[in-house]
Amino acid sequence: MKLSETVKPISFFKAHASEIVNQMVENHQTMVITQHGEARAVLQDLNSYEQTQDALALLKILALSTVKLEAGKIKPIRKAFSDISLKIKDFK
């Protein structure tokens, strides 16, 4: 899918909103909406949006893990699981 093929003016979206939404859900497309010739919004089906948010969350976790690793804030896996087990027991 080329982004240039899915750029539409807001007037087009207003006139065809229902069919655009149906097409986006079926084809998992993303659309750029323009206003006065400038890109102003991105329209995406819910499933694609959720996948994007999940991917961003994983990237944040990876970035935080890298920062902690570089700072030397790590512990052996057995110690990590032991600490988690203790917290679970304390929670109960």
C-alpha positions as CSV (number, residue, x, y, z in Angstrom):
1,M,0.0,0.0,0.0
2,K,1.4,3.3,-1.0
3,L,0.7,6.2,1.3
4,S,0.2,8.5,-1.6
5,E,-2.7,6.4,-2.7
6,T,-4.5,6.9,0.6
7,V,-4.2,10.6,1.0
8,K,-7.7,12.2,0.8
9,P,-9.1,15.6,1.6
10,I,-11.4,16.0,4.5
11,S,-14.2,16.8,2.2
12,F,-13.9,13.4,0.6
13,F,-13.9,11.8,4.0
14,K,-17.0,13.7,5.0
15,A,-18.9,12.6,1.9
16,H,-17.8,9.0,2.1
17,A,-17.1,8.3,5.8
18,S,-19.1,5.1,6.1
19,E,-17.7,3.4,3.0
20,I,-14.1,4.5,3.9
21,V,-14.4,3.0,7.4
22,N,-15.8,-0.2,6.0
23,Q,-12.9,-0.4,3.4
24,M,-10.4,0.3,6.1
25,V,-11.7,-2.4,8.4
26,E,-11.7,-5.0,5.5
27,N,-8.3,-4.1,4.1
28,H,-6.5,-2.9,7.2
29,Q,-5.7,0.4,5.5
30,T,-4.4,3.6,6.9
31,M,-5.6,6.9,5.5
32,V,-4.1,10.4,5.7
33,I,-6.7,13.2,5.9
34,T,-5.7,16.6,4.6
35,Q,-7.2,20.0,5.3
36,H,-6.3,23.0,3.1
37,G,-3.7,20.8,1.4
38,E,-1.8,19.8,4.5
39,A,-1.8,16.4,6.2
40,R,-3.8,16.9,9.4
41,A,-4.8,13.4,10.7
42,V,-4.3,9.7,10.2
43,L,-7.2,7.3,10.2
44,Q,-6.6,3.7,11.0
45,D,-8.7,0.6,11.6
46,L,-8.9,-0.4,15.3
47,N,-7.0,-3.7,14.8
48,S,-4.1,-2.0,13.1
49,Y,-4.1,0.7,15.8
50,E,-4.0,-1.9,18.6
51,Q,-1.1,-3.7,16.9
52,T,0.8,-0.4,16.5
53,Q,0.3,0.4,20.2
54,D,1.4,-3.1,21.2
55,A,4.5,-2.8,19.1
56,L,5.3,0.6,20.6
57,A,4.9,-0.9,24.1
58,L,7.4,-3.6,23.3
59,L,9.8,-1.1,21.9
60,K,9.6,0.9,25.1
61,I,10.2,-2.2,27.2
62,L,13.2,-3.0,25.0
63,A,14.6,0.5,25.3
64,L,14.2,0.6,29.1
65,S,15.9,-2.9,29.3
66,T,18.8,-1.6,27.3
67,V,19.2,1.5,29.6
68,K,19.1,-0.7,32.7
69,L,21.6,-3.2,31.2
70,E,24.0,-0.3,30.3
71,A,23.6,1.1,33.8
72,G,24.5,-2.3,35.3
73,K,21.1,-2.7,36.9
74,I,20.7,-6.4,36.2
75,K,20.3,-9.5,38.3
76,P,20.5,-13.2,37.6
77,I,17.3,-14.8,36.4
78,R,16.9,-17.0,39.5
79,K,17.2,-14.0,41.7
80,A,14.6,-12.1,39.6
81,F,12.1,-15.0,39.8
82,S,12.8,-15.4,43.6
83,D,12.1,-11.7,44.1
84,I,8.8,-12.0,42.1
85,S,7.8,-15.1,44.1
86,L,8.3,-13.2,47.4
87,K,6.3,-10.3,46.2
88,I,3.4,-12.6,45.2
89,K,3.5,-14.2,48.6
90,D,3.5,-10.8,50.3
91,F,0.5,-9.7,48.1
92,K,-1.6,-12.7,49.2
